Amino acid sequence: MAEDKRVGPPQAGSERETLRAFLDYQRATLAMKCEGLTDDQLRRRSMPPSTLSLLTLVRHLAEVERAWFRRVFEDNDAPMVWSDEIDFQAAYDDSASTRAEAFAAWEAEAEHSRRIERAAPSLDLIGRQPRWDEEVSLRMVMVHVLLEYARHNGHADLLREGVDGTVGA
């Protein structure tokens, strides 16, 4: 991995600034875990029969971004990134995927999420989570997505070590 260029959260920021910064820090962590790897290395699976790889994590987190920001606050019927149905497992098929394709989708969804968050008047903005058919606040969505990244970045640590022995942040 290259030099750590992630920007940490503010030491004394507002709730919104802190959530935004921690979420971007976790996004940057995922990108850092994938730096310098070939498509084949990014597709390397953890262990049979699992389909978990660094590339499937990137694909999955593109789905997470879309499902929790775009579908909640803009278009409940927006299709998923990797399937026309609501099939989160489709992201775990990276057999025909490339770094370029997966990262383009993930980065586009993350930027779309950032635009939604920045345009919101407050963390109290309410949207509808179509999977549950329940109202959720932007605050809840940001915390949920932050936790998704943190959990999956733990997986990314182990996957990267298995690819080339690289450990650390």
Backbone as JSON Lines, residues from 0, in Angstrom:
{"i":0,"aa":"M","n":[0.84,-1.18,0.0],"ca":[0.0,0.0,0.0],"c":[0.88,1.24,0.0]}
{"i":1,"aa":"A","n":[0.39,2.26,-0.63],"ca":[1.12,3.53,-0.7],"c":[1.01,4.27,0.63]}
{"i":2,"aa":"E","n":[1.61,5.42,0.66],"ca":[1.55,6.27,1.84],"c":[0.1,6.53,2.23]}
{"i":3,"aa":"D","n":[-0.14,6.58,3.53],"ca":[-1.49,6.82,4.05],"c":[-1.85,8.29,3.85]}
{"i":4,"aa":"K","n":[-2.8,8.55,2.93],"ca":[-3.22,9.92,2.63],"c":[-4.62,10.22,3.16]}
{"i":5,"aa":"R","n":[-5.15,9.32,4.0],"ca":[-6.5,9.53,4.53],"c":[-6.52,10.75,5.44]}
{"i":6,"aa":"V","n":[-7.64,11.45,5.43],"ca":[-7.82,12.6,6.31],"c":[-8.7,12.16,7.47]}
{"i":7,"aa":"G","n":[-8.18,12.3,8.67],"ca":[-8.93,11.9,9.85],"c":[-10.04,12.88,10.19]}
{"i":8,"aa":"P","n":[-10.95,12.46,11.03],"ca":[-12.07,13.32,11.43],"c":[-11.59,14.46,12.33]}
{"i":9,"aa":"P","n":[-12.39,15.52,12.41],"ca":[-12.0,16.64,13.26],"c":[-12.01,16.22,14.74]}
{"i":10,"aa":"Q","n":[-11.13,16.81,15.5],"ca":[-11.05,16.5,16.93],"c":[-12.21,17.11,17.71]}
{"i":11,"aa":"A","n":[-12.79,18.19,17.18],"ca":[-13.88,18.85,17.89],"c":[-14.89,19.42,16.89]}
{"i":12,"aa":"G","n":[-15.31,18.62,15.93],"ca":[-16.27,19.08,14.94],"c":[-17.7,18.9,15.41]}
{"i":13,"aa":"S","n":[-18.61,19.4,14.62],"ca":[-20.03,19.19,14.89],"c":[-20.37,17.72,14.64]}
{"i":14,"aa":"E","n":[-21.55,17.34,15.05],"ca":[-22.0,15.97,14.8],"c":[-21.94,15.64,13.31]}
{"i":15,"aa":"R","n":[-22.45,16.53,12.5],"ca":[-22.49,16.3,11.06],"c":[-21.1,16.25,10.45]}
{"i":16,"aa":"E","n":[-20.24,17.2,10.82],"ca":[-18.86,17.19,10.32],"c":[-18.14,15.91,10.72]}
{"i":17,"aa":"T","n":[-18.37,15.46,11.93],"ca":[-17.71,14.25,12.43],"c":[-18.2,13.02,11.69]}
{"i":18,"aa":"L","n":[-19.51,12.88,11.54],"ca":[-20.05,11.72,10.8],"c":[-19.56,11.73,9.35]}
{"i":19,"aa":"R","n":[-19.6,12.88,8.72],"ca":[-19.15,12.99,7.33],"c":[-17.68,12.6,7.21]}
{"i":20,"aa":"A","n":[-16.86,13.1,8.11],"ca":[-15.43,12.82,8.05],"c":[-15.12,11.35,8.34]}
{"i":21,"aa":"F","n":[-15.79,10.77,9.33],"ca":[-15.55,9.35,9.61],"c":[-15.98,8.48,8.43]}
{"i":22,"aa":"L","n":[-17.1,8.83,7.8],"ca":[-17.56,8.05,6.65],"c":[-16.56,8.17,5.49]}
{"i":23,"aa":"D","n":[-16.08,9.37,5.21],"ca":[-15.08,9.53,4.15],"c":[-13.77,8.83,4.51]}
{"i":24,"aa":"Y","n":[-13.41,8.82,5.77],"ca":[-12.2,8.11,6.22],"c":[-12.34,6.62,5.94]}
{"i":25,"aa":"Q","n":[-13.51,6.06,6.23],"ca":[-13.72,4.63,5.97],"c":[-13.74,4.34,4.47]}
{"i":26,"aa":"R","n":[-14.32,5.23,3.68],"ca":[-14.29,5.07,2.22],"c":[-12.84,5.06,1.74]}
{"i":27,"aa":"A","n":[-12.04,5.99,2.24],"ca":[-10.63,6.07,1.85],"c":[-9.85,4.83,2.3]}
{"i":28,"aa":"T","n":[-10.24,4.27,3.42],"ca":[-9.58,3.06,3.9],"c":[-9.81,1.91,2.94]}
{"i":29,"aa":"L","n":[-11.04,1.75,2.46],"ca":[-11.31,0.68,1.49],"c":[-10.47,0.88,0.23]}
{"i":30,"aa":"A","n":[-10.43,2.1,-0.28],"ca":[-9.63,2.36,-1.49],"c":[-8.16,2.05,-1.23]}
{"i":31,"aa":"M","n":[-7.66,2.43,-0.07],"ca":[-6.26,2.19,0.27],"c":[-5.95,0.69,0.32]}
{"i":32,"aa":"K","n":[-6.87,-0.09,0.85],"ca":[-6.66,-1.54,0.93],"c":[-6.54,-2.19,-0.43]}
{"i":33,"aa":"C","n":[-7.07,-1.53,-1.46],"ca":[-7.06,-2.09,-2.82],"c":[-5.95,-1.52,-3.69]}
{"i":34,"aa":"E","n":[-5.22,-0.53,-3.18],"ca":[-4.19,0.12,-3.98],"c":[-3.11,-0.85,-4.43]}
{"i":35,"aa":"G","n":[-2.69,-0.67,-5.68],"ca":[-1.55,-1.4,-6.19],"c":[-1.8,-2.85,-6.57]}
{"i":36,"aa":"L","n":[-3.05,-3.29,-6.55],"ca":[-3.36,-4.69,-6.86],"c":[-3.93,-4.82,-8.26]}
{"i":37,"aa":"T","n":[-3.65,-5.93,-8.89],"ca":[-4.21,-6.23,-10.2],"c":[-5.64,-6.7,-10.06]}
{"i":38,"aa":"D","n":[-6.34,-6.79,-11.18],"ca":[-7.71,-7.32,-11.15],"c":[-7.73,-8.72,-10.55]}
{"i":39,"aa":"D","n":[-6.79,-9.56,-10.94],"ca":[-6.75,-10.93,-10.41],"c":[-6.52,-10.93,-8.9]}
{"i":40,"aa":"Q","n":[-5.64,-10.07,-8.44],"ca":[-5.4,-10.0,-6.99],"c":[-6.64,-9.48,-6.26]}
{"i":41,"aa":"L","n":[-7.33,-8.51,-6.85],"ca":[-8.55,-7.99,-6.23],"c":[-9.65,-9.04,-6.19]}
{"i":42,"aa":"R","n":[-9.62,-10.0,-7.11],"ca":[-10.63,-11.05,-7.16],"c":[-10.28,-12.24,-6.25]}
{"i":43,"aa":"R","n":[-9.1,-12.26,-5.67],"ca":[-8.69,-13.4,-4.85],"c":[-9.63,-13.56,-3.67]}
{"i":44,"aa":"R","n":[-10.2,-14.75,-3.56],"ca":[-11.22,-15.02,-2.53],"c":[-10.59,-15.41,-1.21]}
{"i":45,"aa":"S","n":[-11.36,-15.18,-0.17],"ca":[-10.86,-15.46,1.18],"c":[-10.64,-16.95,1.38]}
{"i":46,"aa":"M","n":[-11.66,-17.75,1.14],"ca":[-11.55,-19.21,1.26],"c":[-12.83,-19.82,0.71]}
{"i":47,"aa":"P","n":[-12.71,-20.97,0.05],"ca":[-13.92,-21.62,-0.47],"c":[-14.86,-21.99,0.67]}
{"i":48,"aa":"P","n":[-16.15,-21.92,0.5],"ca":[-16.88,-21.56,-0.7],"c":[-17.19,-20.07,-0.79]}
{"i":49,"aa":"S","n":[-16.61,-19.26,0.07],"ca":[-16.91,-17.83,0.11],"c":[-16.56,-17.16,-1.21]}
{"i":50,"aa":"T","n":[-17.36,-16.18,-1.6],"ca":[-17.06,-15.37,-2.78],"c":[-16.49,-14.01,-2.37]}
{"i":51,"aa":"L","n":[-16.15,-13.85,-1.1],"ca":[-15.64,-12.59,-0.59],"c":[-14.24,-12.31,-1.13]}
{"i":52,"aa":"S","n":[-14.1,-11.15,-1.75],"ca":[-12.8,-10.67,-2.25],"c":[-12.8,-9.16,-2.07]}
{"i":53,"aa":"L","n":[-11.64,-8.56,-2.26],"ca":[-11.6,-7.1,-2.2],"c":[-12.51,-6.49,-3.26]}
{"i":54,"aa":"L","n":[-12.54,-7.09,-4.44],"ca":[-13.38,-6.56,-5.51],"c":[-14.87,-6.69,-5.18]}
{"i":55,"aa":"T","n":[-15.26,-7.81,-4.56],"ca":[-16.68,-7.94,-4.2],"c":[-17.04,-6.98,-3.07]}
{"i":56,"aa":"L","n":[-16.09,-6.66,-2.2],"ca":[-16.38,-5.66,-1.17],"c":[-16.64,-4.3,-1.8]}
{"i":57,"aa":"V","n":[-15.84,-3.92,-2.79],"ca":[-16.05,-2.65,-3.48],"c":[-17.42,-2.66,-4.15]}
{"i":58,"aa":"R","n":[-17.76,-3.75,-4.82],"ca":[-19.06,-3.87,-5.49],"c":[-20.2,-3.81,-4.46]}
{"i":59,"aa":"H","n":[-20.05,-4.53,-3.36],"ca":[-21.08,-4.53,-2.32],"c":[-21.27,-3.13,-1.74]}
{"i":60,"aa":"L","n":[-20.18,-2.43,-1.5],"ca":[-20.32,-1.11,-0.89],"c":[-20.89,-0.09,-1.87]}
{"i":61,"aa":"A","n":[-20.76,-0.32,-3.17],"ca":[-21.49,0.51,-4.14],"c":[-22.99,0.29,-3.95]}
{"i":62,"aa":"E","n":[-23.39,-0.96,-3.74],"ca":[-24.8,-1.27,-3.48],"c":[-25.27,-0.64,-2.18]}
{"i":63,"aa":"V","n":[-24.44,-0.71,-1.16],"ca":[-24.79,-0.13,0.14],"c":[-25.03,1.38,0.0]}
{"i":64,"aa":"E","n":[-24.12,2.05,-0.68],"ca":[-24.29,3.5,-0.9],"c":[-25.62,3.78,-1.6]}
{"i":65,"aa":"R","n":[-25.91,3.03,-2.66],"ca":[-27.15,3.28,-3.41],"c":[-28.38,2.95,-2.56]}
{"i":66,"aa":"A","n":[-28.34,1.82,-1.88],"ca":[-29.51,1.37,-1.1],"c":[-29.82,2.3,0.06]}
{"i":67,"aa":"W","n":[-28.81,2.93,0.64],"ca":[-29.03,3.73,1.83],"c":[-29.1,5.22,1.59]}
{"i":68,"aa":"F","n":[-28.62,5.7,0.48],"ca":[-28.74,7.13,0.2],"c":[-29.72,7.37,-0.95]}
{"i":69,"aa":"R","n":[-29.38,6.92,-2.14],"ca":[-30.21,7.2,-3.33],"c":[-31.62,6.63,-3.17]}
{"i":70,"aa":"R","n":[-31.73,5.34,-2.79],"ca":[-33.05,4.71,-2.7],"c":[-33.87,5.24,-1.52]}
{"i":71,"aa":"V","n":[-33.22,5.68,-0.47],"ca":[-33.94,6.2,0.71],"c":[-34.39,7.65,0.51]}
{"i":72,"aa":"F","n":[-33.52,8.49,-0.05],"ca":[-33.81,9.91,-0.1],"c":[-34.2,10.45,-1.47]}
{"i":73,"aa":"E","n":[-34.02,9.67,-2.54],"ca":[-34.35,10.19,-3.86],"c":[-35.35,9.33,-4.63]}
{"i":74,"aa":"D","n":[-35.09,8.05,-4.72],"ca":[-35.89,7.19,-5.6],"c":[-35.98,5.79,-5.01]}
{"i":75,"aa":"N","n":[-37.07,5.52,-4.3],"ca":[-37.25,4.2,-3.67],"c":[-37.19,3.06,-4.68]}
{"i":76,"aa":"D","n":[-37.45,3.34,-5.94],"ca":[-37.48,2.3,-6.97],"c":[-36.22,2.24,-7.82]}
{"i":77,"aa":"A","n":[-35.2,2.98,-7.46],"ca":[-33.96,2.94,-8.24],"c":[-33.44,1.51,-8.26]}
{"i":78,"aa":"P","n":[-33.0,1.04,-9.43],"ca":[-32.47,-0.32,-9.48],"c":[-31.16,-0.42,-8.7]}
{"i":79,"aa":"M","n":[-30.81,-1.61,-8.34],"ca":[-29.52,-1.82,-7.69],"c":[-28.43,-1.65,-8.74]}
{"i":80,"aa":"V","n":[-27.2,-1.57,-8.31],"ca":[-26.08,-1.36,-9.23],"c":[-25.82,-2.6,-10.08]}
{"i":81,"aa":"W","n":[-25.84,-3.77,-9.46],"ca":[-25.42,-5.0,-10.12],"c":[-26.57,-5.93,-10.48]}
{"i":82,"aa":"S","n":[-27.81,-5.55,-10.18],"ca":[-28.94,-6.4,-10.54],"c":[-30.19,-5.55,-10.71]}
{"i":83,"aa":"D","n":[-31.08,-6.03,-11.54],"ca":[-32.35,-5.31,-11.73],"c":[-33.31,-5.57,-10.58]}
{"i":84,"aa":"E","n":[-33.15,-6.71,-9.93],"ca":[-33.95,-7.01,-8.75],"c":[-33.19,-6.5,-7.52]}
{"i":85,"aa":"I","n":[-33.81,-6.6,-6.38],"ca":[-33.14,-6.23,-5.14],"c":[-32.37,-7.47,-4.67]}
{"i":86,"aa":"D","n":[-31.21,-7.67,-5.25],"ca":[-30.39,-8.85,-4.99],"c":[-29.0,-8.39,-4.58]}
{"i":87,"aa":"F","n":[-28.78,-8.27,-3.28],"ca":[-27.48,-7.83,-2.78],"c":[-26.39,-8.85,-3.07]}
{"i":88,"aa":"Q","n":[-26.75,-10.1,-3.27],"ca":[-25.75,-11.12,-3.54],"c":[-25.11,-10.97,-4.91]}
{"i":89,"aa":"A","n":[-25.77,-10.3,-5.84],"ca":[-25.22,-10.12,-7.19],"c":[-23.87,-9.4,-7.13]}
{"i":90,"aa":"A","n":[-23.67,-8.55,-6.16],"ca":[-22.4,-7.83,-6.03],"c":[-21.24,-8.78,-5.74]}
{"i":91,"aa":"Y","n":[-21.54,-9.96,-5.22],"ca":[-20.49,-10.91,-4.84],"c":[-20.07,-11.81,-5.99]}
{"i":92,"aa":"D","n":[-20.55,-11.53,-7.19],"ca":[-20.08,-12.24,-8.38],"c":[-19.15,-11.3,-9.14]}
{"i":93,"aa":"D","n":[-17.86,-11.47,-8.92],"ca":[-16.89,-10.59,-9.57],"c":[-16.19,-11.27,-10.75]}
{"i":94,"aa":"S","n":[-16.75,-12.38,-11.22],"ca":[-16.08,-13.17,-12.25],"c":[-15.81,-12.38,-13.53]}
{"i":95,"aa":"A","n":[-16.67,-11.45,-13.88],"ca":[-16.48,-10.67,-15.1],"c":[-16.16,-9.21,-14.77]}
{"i":96,"aa":"S","n":[-15.92,-8.92,-13.52],"ca":[-15.71,-7.55,-13.07],"c":[-14.24,-7.17,-13.15]}
{"i":97,"aa":"T","n":[-14.01,-5.87,-13.25],"ca":[-12.65,-5.33,-13.24],"c":[-12.57,-4.22,-12.21]}
{"i":98,"aa":"R","n":[-11.35,-3.88,-11.86],"ca":[-11.13,-2.74,-10.96],"c":[-11.81,-1.49,-11.53]}
{"i":99,"aa":"A","n":[-11.58,-1.24,-12.81],"ca":[-12.12,-0.03,-13.43],"c":[-13.64,0.03,-13.3]}
{"i":100,"aa":"E","n":[-14.3,-1.07,-13.61],"ca":[-15.77,-1.12,-13.55],"c":[-16.27,-0.96,-12.12]}
{"i":101,"aa":"A","n":[-15.71,-1.74,-11.2],"ca":[-16.18,-1.73,-9.82],"c":[-15.92,-0.4,-9.15]}
{"i":102,"aa":"F","n":[-14.71,0.15,-9.34],"ca":[-14.38,1.41,-8.7],"c":[-15.17,2.57,-9.3]}
{"i":103,"aa":"A","n":[-15.41,2.55,-10.62],"ca":[-16.21,3.61,-11.23],"c":[-17.61,3.64,-10.62]}
{"i":104,"aa":"A","n":[-18.22,2.46,-10.46],"ca":[-19.56,2.4,-9.87],"c":[-19.54,2.83,-8.41]}
{"i":105,"aa":"W","n":[-18.58,2.32,-7.64],"ca":[-18.49,2.64,-6.22],"c":[-18.24,4.14,-6.01]}
{"i":106,"aa":"E","n":[-17.28,4.69,-6.74],"ca":[-16.96,6.11,-6.59],"c":[-18.13,6.99,-7.0]}
{"i":107,"aa":"A","n":[-18.85,6.6,-8.04],"ca":[-20.02,7.38,-8.47],"c":[-21.11,7.34,-7.4]}
{"i":108,"aa":"E","n":[-21.35,6.17,-6.82],"ca":[-22.37,6.07,-5.77],"c":[-21.96,6.83,-4.51]}
{"i":109,"aa":"A","n":[-20.69,6.76,-4.15],"ca":[-20.22,7.49,-2.96],"c":[-20.37,9.0,-3.18]}
{"i":110,"aa":"E","n":[-20.06,9.47,-4.37],"ca":[-20.2,10.9,-4.66],"c":[-21.68,11.3,-4.66]}
{"i":111,"aa":"H","n":[-22.53,10.44,-5.19],"ca":[-23.97,10.71,-5.17],"c":[-24.45,10.8,-3.71]}
{"i":112,"aa":"S","n":[-23.98,9.9,-2.88],"ca":[-24.33,9.93,-1.46],"c":[-23.87,11.22,-0.81]}
{"i":113,"aa":"R","n":[-22.65,11.64,-1.13],"ca":[-22.14,12.9,-0.57],"c":[-23.02,14.08,-0.98]}
{"i":114,"aa":"R","n":[-23.46,14.11,-2.24],"ca":[-24.32,15.2,-2.71],"c":[-25.64,15.21,-1.93]}
{"i":115,"aa":"I","n":[-26.22,14.05,-1.72],"ca":[-27.47,13.96,-0.96],"c":[-27.27,14.49,0.45]}
{"i":116,"aa":"E","n":[-26.18,14.05,1.1],"ca":[-25.92,14.49,2.47],"c":[-25.67,15.99,2.53]}
{"i":117,"aa":"R","n":[-24.87,16.52,1.61],"ca":[-24.56,17.96,1.64],"c":[-25.79,18.82,1.38]}
{"i":118,"aa":"A","n":[-26.71,18.32,0.55],"ca":[-27.92,19.09,0.22],"c":[-28.97,19.03,1.32]}
{"i":119,"aa":"A","n":[-28.87,18.09,2.22],"ca":[-29.87,17.93,3.28],"c":[-29.8,19.09,4.27]}
{"i":120,"aa":"P","n":[-30.95,19.6,4.67],"ca":[-30.94,20.72,5.62],"c":[-30.39,20.35,6.99]}
{"i":121,"aa":"S","n":[-30.54,19.08,7.37],"ca":[-30.02,18.63,8.66],"c":[-29.98,17.11,8.69]}
{"i":122,"aa":"L","n":[-29.37,16.58,9.73],"ca":[-29.33,15.13,9.92],"c":[-30.7,14.56,10.26]}
{"i":123,"aa":"D","n":[-31.65,15.44,10.53],"ca":[-33.01,15.02,10.85],"c":[-33.85,14.77,9.59]}
{"i":124,"aa":"L","n":[-33.27,14.99,8.4],"ca":[-33.99,14.71,7.16],"c":[-34.52,13.27,7.2]}
{"i":125,"aa":"I","n":[-35.78,13.11,6.84],"ca":[-36.41,11.79,6.87],"c":[-36.57,11.26,5.44]}
{"i":126,"aa":"G","n":[-36.23,10.01,5.27],"ca":[-36.44,9.3,4.01],"c":[-37.14,7.99,4.31]}
{"i":127,"aa":"R","n":[-37.45,7.25,3.28],"ca":[-38.14,5.97,3.45],"c":[-37.23,4.85,2.97]}
{"i":128,"aa":"Q","n":[-36.92,3.92,3.87],"ca":[-36.13,2.74,3.51],"c":[-37.08,1.74,2.86]}
{"i":129,"aa":"P","n":[-36.98,1.53,1.54],"ca":[-37.95,0.68,0.85],"c":[-37.9,-0.78,1.27]}
{"i":130,"aa":"R","n":[-36.76,-1.26,1.72],"ca":[-36.69,-2.67,2.14],"c":[-37.55,-2.93,3.37]}
{"i":131,"aa":"W","n":[-37.65,-1.95,4.25],"ca":[-38.43,-2.08,5.47],"c":[-39.76,-1.37,5.38]}
{"i":132,"aa":"D","n":[-39.91,-0.49,4.39],"ca":[-41.06,0.4,4.28],"c":[-41.24,1.18,5.58]}
{"i":133,"aa":"E","n":[-40.12,1.75,6.04],"ca":[-40.13,2.55,7.26],"c":[-39.33,3.82,7.06]}
{"i":134,"aa":"E","n":[-39.68,4.85,7.82],"ca":[-38.96,6.1,7.76],"c":[-37.65,5.97,8.55]}
{"i":135,"aa":"V","n":[-36.61,6.62,8.02],"ca":[-35.3,6.67,8.67],"c":[-34.73,8.07,8.5]}
{"i":136,"aa":"S","n":[-33.93,8.49,9.45],"ca":[-33.29,9.81,9.37],"c":[-31.95,9.71,8.64]}
{"i":137,"aa":"L","n":[-31.5,10.83,8.13],"ca":[-30.17,10.88,7.52],"c":[-29.12,10.49,8.56]}
{"i":138,"aa":"R","n":[-29.3,10.9,9.8],"ca":[-28.37,10.54,10.87],"c":[-28.24,9.02,10.97]}
{"i":139,"aa":"M","n":[-29.39,8.32,11.0],"ca":[-29.37,6.86,11.1],"c":[-28.68,6.25,9.89]}
{"i":140,"aa":"V","n":[-28.96,6.78,8.71],"ca":[-28.35,6.25,7.48],"c":[-26.84,6.43,7.52]}
{"i":141,"aa":"M","n":[-26.38,7.6,7.92],"ca":[-24.93,7.83,7.95],"c":[-24.25,6.9,8.95]}
{"i":142,"aa":"V","n":[-24.85,6.7,10.11],"ca":[-24.26,5.8,11.1],"c":[-24.29,4.36,10.57]}
{"i":143,"aa":"H","n":[-25.4,3.95,9.96],"ca":[-25.5,2.59,9.43],"c":[-24.43,2.34,8.36]}
{"i":144,"aa":"V","n":[-24.28,3.27,7.42],"ca":[-23.31,3.09,6.34],"c":[-21.88,3.13,6.89]}
{"i":145,"aa":"L","n":[-21.64,4.0,7.86],"ca":[-20.33,4.04,8.51],"c":[-20.0,2.69,9.14]}
{"i":146,"aa":"L","n":[-20.97,2.08,9.81],"ca":[-20.75,0.77,10.42],"c":[-20.53,-0.31,9.36]}
{"i":147,"aa":"E","n":[-21.23,-0.23,8.24],"ca":[-21.0,-1.17,7.13],"c":[-19.55,-1.1,6.66]}
{"i":148,"aa":"Y","n":[-19.07,0.11,6.44],"ca":[-17.69,0.27,5.99],"c":[-16.71,-0.26,7.03]}
{"i":149,"aa":"A","n":[-16.91,0.09,8.28],"ca":[-15.98,-0.34,9.32],"c":[-15.9,-1.86,9.39]}
{"i":150,"aa":"R","n":[-17.06,-2.51,9.33],"ca":[-17.09,-3.97,9.37],"c":[-16.38,-4.56,8.17]}
{"i":151,"aa":"H","n":[-16.7,-4.05,6.99],"ca":[-16.11,-4.61,5.77],"c":[-14.64,-4.23,5.62]}
{"i":152,"aa":"N","n":[-14.22,-3.12,6.19],"ca":[-12.79,-2.8,6.15],"c":[-12.0,-3.76,7.02]}
{"i":153,"aa":"G","n":[-12.62,-4.32,8.04],"ca":[-11.97,-5.4,8.79],"c":[-11.76,-6.61,7.91]}
{"i":154,"aa":"H","n":[-12.76,-6.93,7.08],"ca":[-12.6,-8.02,6.12],"c":[-11.48,-7.67,5.13]}
{"i":155,"aa":"A","n":[-11.46,-6.42,4.69],"ca":[-10.45,-5.98,3.72],"c":[-9.05,-6.13,4.28]}
{"i":156,"aa":"D","n":[-8.86,-5.88,5.58],"ca":[-7.55,-6.09,6.21],"c":[-7.07,-7.51,5.99]}
{"i":157,"aa":"L","n":[-7.95,-8.46,6.29],"ca":[-7.58,-9.87,6.17],"c":[-7.39,-10.29,4.72]}
{"i":158,"aa":"L","n":[-8.27,-9.8,3.85],"ca":[-8.15,-10.14,2.43],"c":[-6.84,-9.61,1.85]}
{"i":159,"aa":"R","n":[-6.49,-8.37,2.17],"ca":[-5.25,-7.8,1.63],"c":[-4.04,-8.57,2.15]}
{"i":160,"aa":"E","n":[-4.05,-8.92,3.41],"ca":[-2.93,-9.7,3.94],"c":[-2.8,-11.04,3.22]}
{"i":161,"aa":"G","n":[-3.95,-11.65,2.88],"ca":[-3.93,-12.91,2.16],"c":[-3.44,-12.78,0.72]}
{"i":162,"aa":"V","n":[-3.59,-11.61,0.14],"ca":[-3.16,-11.4,-1.24],"c":[-1.65,-11.24,-1.33]}
{"i":163,"aa":"D","n":[-1.1,-10.33,-0.51],"ca":[0.34,-10.04,-0.66],"c":[1.08,-9.82,0.65]}
{"i":164,"aa":"G","n":[0.42,-10.16,1.77],"ca":[1.09,-10.04,3.07],"c":[1.06,-8.64,3.67]}
{"i":165,"aa":"T","n":[0.48,-7.67,2.97],"ca":[0.45,-6.3,3.47],"c":[-0.52,-6.2,4.64]}
{"i":166,"aa":"V","n":[-0.03,-5.63,5.72],"ca":[-0.87,-5.43,6.91],"c":[-0.83,-3.97,7.31]}
{"i":167,"aa":"G","n":[-1.73,-3.6,8.19],"ca":[-1.75,-2.23,8.71],"c":[-2.9,-1.44,8.14]}
{"i":168,"aa":"A","n":[-2.96,-0.18,8.57],"ca":[-4.06,0.69,8.18],"c":[-4.14,0.78,6.68]}
